[in-house]
Amino acid sequence: MSSRTPNRRPQPARGEPARAVLHPRNRHSGRYDFPALIAASPELADFVIVNPYGKQSIDFADPDAVKVFNRALLRQFYGIEHWDIPPGYLCPPVPGRADYLHGLADLLAEDNGGTTPRGLRIHALDIGTGANCIYPLIGQREYGWRFTGSDIDATALASARTLVAANGLDKAIELRQQAAPRQVFTGLVRPEDRFDISLCNPPFHASQAEASSGSQRKWRNLGRLDPARKLPTLNFGGQAAELWCEGGEAAFIARLAEQSATFGTQVYCYSTLVSKGGNVAPLHKRLQRLGARRIRVVDMAQGQKRSRFVAWTFLCEAEQADWRAQRWGNSS
C-alpha cells in the first residue's frame, strides 16, 4: 500500500459528534467552506441551513438540497462544471464515492512499488454506473483513468452520456448498455478488453419496502423525521435497479463473483462495495471456492456510516507481474 501522509483536520466542536475518518487523499475531509461553495455555485445558498451544532450544512433529507450540494462539490473539487440527474434517480454521497476510488488506487499502488498508476492506459470498468456517472467523473479527474461504465437502464445511460459530453470527457469515458439484466460481464466485456480494475456499487436491498424502511432510519438518524412533514419515499432517490434486486446485496455480489471467474484473465483487480458486514464472509468463502488468488477487504467510513469494499484477482503472481509490465510501465 502506498505511503499516506497524515491528514490534519479540525476537531469537532464541543458537543458535536466525532466524524469517521475519510481517506487521507479525500478532498472532503474536514468542514466544508460554504462561502466558497456558494461563490462557485450560487444556487446552493437557498439550501444552506444551520445545524444543531451551529454549523452551516444542508438538509440531507431534502433531495433537491442534496443534488445542488453534489453539483457544487463536483464543481469546486473536481472541475465538473455540468452535473445533473433525472428526477427520481440516485443522488450519491460524493465523499464516500471518492473514498472507494482512493482505496482502489492504493491497491494498485501497493502492487506498483508505492506509485499509483495514472493516465488513460489504466482502464476501469464501472458496473452500474447510473444516471449520475459519479465514479467515472471523479476517477477520471483524480487519476486520469479511462472508464467504461455499464448499466441496464437506458434512461440512466442517456443521462450519463449527457454528463460525459457536457464535460468534454468523451475520449476518457465510454458507456455501454447491458442488455441482459441477470448478466454482469457477459455481453458487456469484449474479447479485446482488458480492465485494470472493476468497481461496483450493488443494489443493497431486496425490495422497495426494505429500501423505504432504510430511508426512514436515515431520517431518524438525521434527527429530521417529522410526522407533520411530507417527505419523499427515498431521500437520495433511486430507481429499482439502483436500490434493490431479488435477494438483495448478498445475491447480487454472489452472482457478480461467480460471473467474474469467467473473465478472470481480462481483469487485473475486481471489486465491489459491501454495505452489510455480514455479507463479507460468505463472499470471501465463495471467491476462495472460485479460485481467487488474492482477496482483500478494505474498510471505509463516512460520518456515522461504516462500509467496506472487497477486491480480488484470479491472476497468479507471474501473470500479475506480466500485466503490470505491459500496461503500467508508462501509465503516469
Secondary structure, 3 states (H helix, E strand, C coil): CCCCCCCCCCCCCCCCCCCECCCCCCCCCCCCCHHHHHHHCHHHHHHEEECCCCCEEECCCCHHHHHHHHHHHHHHHHCCCCCCCCCCCCCCCHHHHHHHHHHHHHHHHHCCCCCCCCCCCCEEEEECCCCCCHHHHHHHHHHCCEEEEEECCHHHHHHHHHHHHHCCCCCCEEEEECCCCCCCCCCCCCCCCCEEEEEECCCCECCHHHHHHHHHHHHHHHCCCCCCCCCCCCCCCCCHHHHECCCHHHHHHHHHHHHHHHHCCCEEEEEEEECCHHHHHHHHHHHHHHCCCEEEEEEEEEECEEEEEEEEECCCHHHHHHHHHHHCCCCC
